[in-house]
Amino acid sequence: MMLSCTHGCLAITHYCSKGNFRRAATQKQNLAELYEVELADEARAAAAYEEAAGWFESVSAALRIHHLRVHLTLTSSEKRTMQR
């Protein structure tokens, strides 16, 4: 089991360093499941689930902000087109 845990931790570090928090969150969730099911370590599982949830929330918020900005840009350009 330690090989999986080590591999998962390296993947999480790699994804975070590249700013790919959605993949890091998925890996963290997988790691939490490993702690919970295979190792029966409830404390580490809970901490990993919490961290994954936080990353999923931040990614979701960032996506919502991006979509709003795209919408505002499109709306502004449509208004300019209509004014011509």
Beta strands, then each sheet from edge to edge (+ up, - down):
end
